[in-house]
Every structure is written in C-alpha cells, then in structure tokens.
C-alpha cells in the first residue's frame, strides 16, 4: 500500500474520532473561539470594513457660456399701407384705366372726372369776388365823408354853445347844432357798417372761390403714396358717386412682418431689437422691431409684434407665411446633450450633477433653446460636472464612480 493512502486514511479516521467520540469537546473549543471573535469585532469596525458600493456613471465637465436669447414667432407679411382710393364727388370718368399690378408714384393721376359746369361755377365765384372787392373803396369813401361831416357838426355845436352862453345865439340855434351833431354820428356808424359789409362780402366771395377750386381738385383723383395697384382704376365712362372706389393701392416698401408673442415672453422683446425672419420659400430677411402692442388680444392673450423689413425690389408679397426670431438680452447657459435631461420625483426638469465626494445632486434647469448640437440650459453653476450616462440609475446622495468625457465625444 502506498504511503499517501495510509496517511489519508489516518487523517480521515482521526477526524471521524473527534466528530463522533469527542464531539462535545470539539463544540466547546469552537464556541470559545466564536465568543472571543464576537468580543473583539465591534459594529463600527464591521461597518468600516464593509466595502461601499459605487455606481459607475459618465459625466461631462461643462462651463457656462454667454449666448444670445431669442423669441420665436410665427406670423405673416403685411403691407406697410393699403388703401382703397375713393371719389369725393360725382361725375363720369374721362381717363383711361391703369391696370392692376402697375407701380404708381405718389401724385400719379388715377381717375379723372368730367368737370361739367364746375369751371363755370369757378368763373362766377371769381366775378362775385371782384365785385365785392370793388365795393370796398366806395364804402371807405363814405366813411371818410361821414367823419368829415361829423367833425364839422362838432365845430358848429361848440360855437353855438359858446354864443349862447354870451347871449349872442338863441336856444333854437343851439338845438339845431346838437341835432346836426347827432345826425353826423349816425352817418359815421352807417358808413362803418357798410364798410364791414363790404369786407364780409369779400370773405364770402373768397369762400365760394375756394369751394369751386376744391371741387375742381376733386375731379383729379391721385395716388396718396407710391405703391402697386391691386385693382384696375375705374373704367372710362363709368359713373362715380361720392364714396365710389377708384382703385386699391398697397405700399410694400418697407414691408411689415407681423407675429404674436405670448404674455410669458413679451418682456423679452424690446423696440428696435434686431430680428431675422424666414419665409415659407426659405428666403431669410432681417429687420428691426417697430411696434410692440401694449394691449393683449382678449381671446388669445397674445401681443402683436411688427418687424419692419426693407423691400426695395417688392419681391416680398403681402400675406406670406413667415417665421420670426427676435433677439433678446443674452444670458449664461450650458450646452449639454439632450439625453442629460431627467425628471425628479416631483416632475421637475433638471440634470444630475456630481458633487463633493462624488455624491449625486439633482439641479433644476430652464430650457432656453433646442439645437442640433444639444440644448442650452440655464440655472446651473458656472462650472458643473453633469452626468450624461447613468443618471437614470442614481438618486440624490448616491456615491458614484465617475468617468469624465470631453465635450466633443
């Protein structure tokens, strides 16, 4: 028999002997050893010796950047001015029509109306004015004559009273001189009244002349501003009445871009702020905010915003759909991947940060802008370590094992 087999057999026999025959002694030795170990290992020592489990996460070291904020609006283009030119008088149109689509300058004749007897009315008004003006010298001469007679009557009255005081004139002569004086006063007042009437006649005649001239001016309906005709002008031979339409004209240079901003963002827009816009065709144009309503629409609770854009070639039409971006005051923000966003137990939007001692902290954020490279977020510290992978598996207070990556990765 081999020696190894003999040794193995001996060890097994000894083990069985102690297990069966000396079982109580063996248990006593084991219990004493366990009691000694229990007295030597305290709970603090046991907790310190227990290894801490750390969750592995990937984080990005981000630094805040100064970005320009913007307010996005959707709306449409609108002509700077649009007017339906109407007639102020009645008569037949004697001018050839101008076809729609034509560009007209300010003062261009759109419709000419037959003058009829209006020229004769103007001539009659001029004649009346001349007669009124001719009556003024005669009235002035009468005033001068009456004043001279008044002066003579005053002298005769003084002389009669002095002679009467000396006993050289009778009371009859004094009374006659007084009557002549009163009559002279009345004649002066009458002459002045005639002169005032002559001046009034002149003013009345001048008003008739001005009315006749205005009526002649109304015969020529002209463009009040430069623009494009949206309709044909009134056809030759058509009868116009006061209020009848001659033509519709629109001014497209400059043109307005009109949008509506919600009340939550209206304070971000300022007058004269720069704005960019994109038409439905893809064309981009730039301008400035020229109007911001102070009164909200009662139905939508939005405020009207107008952006004025140059349109020299008149290529932008009235009523086109447009997307407007209005620049607002800049702010500090972090550019992070959209996957870094998460929600806490209360449903607040935020990100999870790696804090001191590699402990997870939730930070609520505000979403400023969404782009191809990621999302711009506000509400974070100027420098932050943001968990971008594994944030859904950790909560506040959890220790993590962090692997940092570069922003471009």
C-alpha positions in Angstrom: 0.0 0.0 0.0 1.3 3.4 -0.9 2.3 5.8 1.9 0.0 8.6 0.7 -3.0 6.4 1.0 -2.0 5.4 4.5 -1.7 9.0 5.6 -5.1 10.0 4.1 -6.8 7.1 5.9 -5.2 8.1 9.2 -6.4 11.7 8.9 -9.9 10.6 8.0 -10.0 8.2 11.0 -8.8 11.0 13.3 -11.5 13.4 12.0 -14.2 10.8 12.5 -13.0 10.0 16.0 -13.2 13.7 17.1 -16.5 14.2 15.3 -18.2 11.2 17.0 -16.3 10.4 20.2 -15.1 13.9 21.3 -18.0 15.8 19.7 -18.8 17.9 22.9 -15.1 18.9 23.4 -14.8 20.0 19.8 -18.0 22.1 20.0 -16.7 23.7 23.2 -13.5 24.7 21.5 -15.4 26.2 18.5 -17.8 28.1 20.8 -15.0 29.7 22.7 -13.3 30.8 19.5 -16.6 32.4 18.3 -17.1 34.2 21.6 -13.6 35.7 21.5 -14.2 36.9 17.9 -17.5 38.5 18.9 -16.0 40.4 21.8 -13.2 41.6 19.6 -15.2 42.9 16.4 -17.4 46.0 17.2 -20.3 47.3 14.9 -18.2 50.3 14.0 -15.3 48.2 12.9 -17.6 45.9 11.0 -19.3 48.9 9.1 -15.9 50.4 8.3 -14.6 47.1 7.0 -17.7 46.7 4.7 -16.9 48.0 1.2 -19.0 50.9 -0.2 -20.9 50.1 -3.5 -20.4 52.8 -6.1 -22.5 53.2 -9.3 -20.4 53.8 -12.5 -21.5 56.9 -14.4 -20.2 59.1 -17.3 -20.1 62.8 -16.7 -19.2 66.0 -18.7 -17.4 69.0 -17.2 -19.3 71.9 -18.6 -18.6 75.7 -18.4 -21.3 78.3 -18.8 -21.2 80.4 -22.0 -22.8 83.8 -22.8 -25.4 83.3 -25.5 -28.0 85.5 -27.2 -31.5 84.6 -26.3 -34.2 84.8 -28.9 -38.0 84.7 -29.1 -39.6 82.6 -31.9 -42.8 83.9 -33.5 -44.9 82.7 -36.4 -47.0 85.1 -38.5 -47.3 86.6 -41.9 -46.2 89.5 -44.0 -48.3 92.6 -44.2 -48.2 95.7 -46.4 -47.0 98.9 -44.8 -50.0 100.7 -46.1 -53.1 99.6 -48.1 -55.8 102.0 -49.2 -58.9 101.9 -51.3 -58.9 105.3 -53.0 -62.4 106.7 -53.3 -64.1 109.6 -55.1 -65.2 112.7 -53.2 -67.6 114.0 -55.9 -69.8 112.6 -58.7 -69.3 112.5 -62.4 -68.2 110.4 -65.4 -64.6 109.1 -65.6 -62.9 110.6 -68.7 -59.4 109.0 -68.2 -58.1 105.7 -69.5 -57.8 103.0 -66.7 -54.4 101.9 -65.3 -54.2 98.1 -65.0 -53.6 96.3 -61.7 -50.0 95.4 -60.9 -48.7 98.7 -62.2 -46.4 100.7 -59.9 -47.5 104.3 -59.4 -45.6 107.2 -57.8 -47.2 109.5 -55.2 -49.3 112.1 -57.0 -50.0 109.9 -60.1 -53.4 110.6 -61.7 -55.6 107.6 -61.2 -59.0 108.8 -62.2 -60.1 112.0 -63.9 -63.8 113.1 -63.7 -65.6 115.2 -66.2 -65.7 118.8 -64.9 -69.2 119.6 -66.3 -70.3 123.1 -65.2 -67.7 123.3 -62.4 -65.5 125.6 -64.4 -68.4 128.0 -64.9 -69.1 127.9 -61.2 -65.5 128.9 -60.6 -65.7 131.8 -63.1 -68.9 133.0 -61.4 -67.3 132.9 -58.0 -64.3 134.9 -59.3 -66.7 137.6 -60.6 -68.5 137.8 -57.3 -65.2 138.2 -55.5 -64.2 141.1 -57.9 -67.5 142.9 -57.3 -67.1 142.5 -53.5 -63.5 143.9 -53.7 -64.7 146.8 -55.9 -67.2 147.8 -53.3 -64.6 148.4 -50.6 -63.2 151.7 -51.9 -66.7 153.2 -52.2 -67.5 152.1 -48.6 -64.3 153.6 -47.4 -65.1 156.9 -49.1 -68.5 157.0 -47.4 -66.8 156.5 -44.1 -64.3 159.4 -44.8 -67.2 161.7 -45.8 -69.3 160.9 -42.8 -66.3 161.5 -40.5 -65.7 164.9 -42.1 -69.4 165.9 -41.6 -69.1 164.7 -38.0 -66.1 167.0 -37.5 -68.0 170.0 -39.0 -71.0 169.3 -36.8 -68.8 169.1 -33.7 -67.4 172.6 -34.5 -70.8 174.1 -35.1 -72.1 172.6 -31.9 -69.2 174.1 -29.8 -69.6 177.5 -31.5 -73.4 177.6 -30.8 -73.0 176.7 -27.2 -70.4 179.5 -26.6 -72.5 182.1 -28.4 -75.5 181.0 -26.3 -73.5 181.4 -23.1 -72.7 185.1 -24.2 -76.2 185.8 -25.2 -75.4 186.1 -28.9 -77.3 182.9 -30.1 -80.7 181.6 -29.5 -81.6 178.3 -28.0 -83.0 177.3 -31.3 -79.6 177.6 -32.9 -78.0 175.5 -30.2 -80.7 172.8 -30.6 -80.2 172.7 -34.3 -76.4 172.4 -33.9 -76.9 169.5 -31.5 -79.2 167.7 -33.9 -76.8 168.1 -36.7 -74.0 166.6 -34.5 -76.2 163.5 -33.6 -77.0 163.0 -37.3 -73.3 163.1 -38.2 -72.6 160.4 -35.6 -75.3 158.2 -37.1 -73.9 158.7 -40.6 -70.4 157.6 -39.4 -71.8 154.4 -37.9 -73.8 153.7 -41.0 -70.7 154.2 -43.2 -68.6 151.9 -41.0 -71.4 149.3 -41.2 -71.3 149.5 -45.0 -67.5 149.1 -44.9 -67.8 146.0 -42.7 -70.5 144.5 -45.0 -68.1 145.1 -48.0 -65.4 143.2 -46.2 -67.8 140.4 -45.3 -68.8 140.2 -49.0 -65.2 139.7 -49.9 -64.8 136.9 -47.4 -67.9 135.2 -48.6 -66.8 135.5 -52.2 -63.4 134.1 -51.3 -65.1 131.1 -49.7 -67.1 130.5 -52.9 -63.9 130.7 -54.9 -62.1 128.2 -52.6 -65.1 125.8 -52.7 -65.1 126.0 -56.6 -61.4 125.4 -56.7 -61.7 122.4 -54.3 -64.5 120.9 -56.4 -62.2 121.2 -59.4 -59.4 119.5 -57.5 -61.7 116.6 -56.6 -62.0 115.9 -60.3 -58.5 114.5 -60.3 -58.1 111.5 -58.0 -54.3 111.0 -57.4 -52.2 108.3 -55.6 -51.7 109.4 -52.0 -48.4 107.4 -51.8 -46.2 105.3 -54.0 -47.2 101.6 -54.4 -48.7 98.9 -56.5 -52.2 98.8 -57.8 -54.2 95.8 -56.5 -57.1 96.6 -58.8 -57.7 98.4 -62.1 -58.6 102.0 -61.8 -62.2 103.0 -62.7 -63.1 102.3 -66.3 -63.5 105.1 -68.9 -67.1 106.3 -68.9 -68.1 104.8 -65.5 -70.1 107.0 -63.2 -68.6 107.7 -59.8 -70.5 108.9 -56.8 -69.1 110.2 -53.5 -67.5 107.2 -51.9 -67.2 105.1 -55.1 -63.9 103.2 -55.4 -61.4 104.5 -58.0 -58.6 102.0 -57.2 -56.8 100.0 -54.4 -53.1 100.7 -53.8 -50.7 98.9 -51.5 -47.2 100.0 -50.3 -44.8 97.1 -49.9 -41.6 99.0 -49.3 -40.9 98.7 -46.4 -43.0 95.6 -45.5 -44.1 94.5 -42.1 -43.7 91.1 -40.6 -46.5 90.5 -38.1 -46.4 87.9 -35.3 -48.0 87.4 -31.9 -45.9 86.8 -28.7 -47.4 85.1 -25.6 -47.6 87.0 -22.4 -44.9 84.8 -20.8 -42.3 86.1 -23.3 -43.5 89.6 -24.1 -41.0 91.2 -21.6 -38.1 89.7 -23.6 -38.9 91.8 -26.7 -37.8 95.5 -26.9 -38.5 98.1 -29.6 -35.7 98.4 -32.2 -34.4 94.9 -31.3 -32.9 93.0 -34.3 -34.9 90.3 -35.9 -34.4 87.6 -38.5 -37.2 86.0 -40.5 -37.6 83.1 -42.8 -40.3 83.0 -45.4 -42.0 79.8 -46.5 -39.9 79.7 -49.6 -36.7 79.5 -47.4 -35.6 83.1 -48.0 -34.2 84.9 -45.0 -34.5 88.6 -44.3 -33.6 90.9 -41.5 -35.1 94.0 -39.8 -36.0 95.6 -36.5 -39.0 95.6 -34.2 -41.0 98.7 -35.0 -44.1 98.0 -32.9 -45.0 96.1 -29.7 -48.6 96.2 -28.6 -49.4 97.3 -25.1 -52.8 95.6 -25.2 -53.3 91.8 -25.4 -55.7 90.1 -27.7 -58.7 89.3 -25.4 -59.1 85.8 -27.0 -55.5 84.5 -27.3 -53.9 86.7 -24.6 -51.0 87.4 -27.0 -49.4 90.7 -28.0 -48.9 91.9 -31.6 -45.3 92.4 -32.8 -44.3 94.2 -36.0 -40.9 93.9 -37.6 -40.1 96.4 -40.4 -38.0 95.0 -43.3 -36.7 96.8 -46.4 -38.3 95.5 -49.7 -36.8 97.6 -52.4 -37.4 95.1 -55.2 -41.0 94.4 -53.9 -40.3 90.7 -54.0 -41.9 90.0 -50.6 -45.7 89.9 -51.0 -48.5 90.7 -48.7 -49.8 87.7 -46.8 -46.8 85.3 -46.9 -46.2 82.9 -44.0 -43.1 83.9 -42.1 -41.1 82.6 -39.1 -39.6 85.4 -37.0 -36.8 85.2 -34.5 -36.4 88.3 -32.3 -33.1 88.8 -30.4 -33.3 89.4 -26.7 -30.9 90.1 -23.9 -28.1 87.5 -23.6 -27.6 85.2 -20.6 -25.2 82.5 -19.3 -26.1 78.9 -20.3 -24.7 75.4 -20.6 -24.7 73.5 -23.9 -25.5 69.9 -23.0 -26.7 66.8 -24.8 -30.5 66.3 -24.6 -30.0 62.9 -23.1 -28.7 64.5 -19.9 -32.1 65.9 -19.0 -34.2 63.9 -16.5 -37.0 64.4 -14.0 -37.0 64.2 -10.2 -39.7 62.7 -8.1 -41.8 65.9 -8.2 -41.7 66.0 -12.1 -39.2 68.9 -12.2 -36.9 69.1 -15.3 -33.2 69.1 -14.5 -29.9 67.3 -14.6 -27.9 65.3 -12.1 -24.5 66.6 -11.0 -21.5 65.1 -9.4 -21.0 67.0 -6.2 -18.4 66.9 -3.4 -17.1 63.4 -2.6 -18.6 62.1 -5.8 -22.2 62.3 -4.4 -25.1 62.8 -6.8 -27.1 66.1 -6.6 -30.2 67.0 -8.7 -30.2 70.5 -10.2 -33.4 72.0 -11.7 -32.8 73.8 -15.0 -34.6 76.1 -17.5 -34.6 75.1 -21.2 -33.6 78.1 -23.3 -33.1 76.8 -26.7 -33.0 73.5 -28.6 -30.5 73.0 -31.4 -28.7 70.4 -33.5 -25.7 70.3 -31.1 -27.8 70.0 -28.0 -29.9 72.0 -25.6 -29.0 75.3 -23.9 -29.8 75.2 -20.2 -29.9 77.9 -17.5 -30.0 77.6 -13.8 -26.7 75.7 -13.4 -23.5 76.8 -11.6 -20.9 78.5 -13.9 -18.9 75.2 -13.8 -20.7 71.9 -13.3 -20.0 68.2 -13.7 -23.1 66.9 -15.4 -23.9 63.1 -15.5 -24.7 62.3 -19.1 -24.9 58.5 -18.9 -26.3 56.5 -16.0 -28.3 59.4 -14.4 -31.5 57.3 -14.5 -29.9 54.7 -12.2 -28.9 57.0 -9.4 -30.6 59.4 -7.0 -29.6 62.2 -4.7 -27.0 61.2 -2.1 -25.7 58.2 -4.0 -21.9 57.7 -4.3 -20.8 57.2 -7.9 -17.6 56.2 -9.7 -17.2 58.9 -12.4 -15.7 58.7 -15.8 -15.3 62.1 -17.4 -15.5 62.6 -21.2 -14.7 65.5 -23.4 -17.4 67.8 -24.8 -16.8 66.7 -28.3 -17.1 63.0 -27.5 
